[in-house]
Amino acid sequence: MSFVPAEHHKKSFTCFYCGVFSQMKWAPLAIQGTVNNFLDMAECQHCFEKSFWFDRHQGENSRQLIFPMTTSLPMPHPDMPESSRADYLEARAVMPHSAKAAAALLRLSLQKLCIYLGKSNNINKAIGQLVQDGLPEEVQMALDAVRIIGNESVHPGEIQDDELEEGVAKAFEMMNFIVQDRITKYARARELYEMLPEDKREAVADRDKG
């Protein structure tokens, strides 16, 4: 199951604690035998850890996550380059407070990833170069999705706030998808090939010269 962002009163989402897509049991927060009128509690039915939210009657704070002060967004792919990883982690940290800031940081993370892959520091041009290299269409779509969401997040009226938040949450997953396709699968193939006896690899090299 892919990552599903948390939302107030959503029946199931990816748990902040165990990282499992799980059903959530919602209830008003009970304190010393009484029920308050402004907090809701969600209990993960996989690990039974709890998150706490303002209820729907709290004005601009309505339905906002209070605790944990974290996010259930996916961690960066283990093979994500360090330069790109730092901005990804910063985007992940600010996402609960500003989807627009997270989108801009993700775009920067993507730009640094393209540079790591040896492409232009102009992100749009870099994606075009990757397409010329034979980039699969689904990876191109993921790259452009992260790029466009990052661009449009700073232009008023281009994307509605609720749509932006949903799009940015998916963009985190797309960043990991890009790393898996552009870095991980080639590294694993290389590792397997280098396990072969040297004389076998030399025979393959001789074959390919011809």
Number of C-alpha atoms within 10 A of each C-alpha: 6 11 18 21 20 20 14 18 17 13 13 18 20 24 28 22 17 14 17 20 20 18 17 24 16 18 14 18 19 13 8 5 7 9 13 11 14 15 22 23 23 22 18 24 16 15 13 14 14 18 20 22 23 22 21 17 12 13 9 8 13 15 20 18 23 16 14 13 12 15 20 21 23 21 15 20 16 12 13 21 17 15 15 23 21 15 20 25 20 15 25 26 16 17 21 18 12 12 23 23 18 28 32 23 23 28 27 21 26 26 24 23 25 24 16 16 14 12 18 18 14 12 21 15 13 20 22 15 16 20 14 9 9 9 16 12 10 11 21 16 15 18 25 18 19 26 23 14 22 26 15 16 22 14 10 9 9 12 15 10 14 9 9 19 22 13 18 26 22 20 23 23 20 18 26 20 18 21 20 18 13 18 15 17 12 12 13 11 10 11 11 10 13 11 9 10 9 11 9 11 14 11 11 11 11 10 9 8 7 5
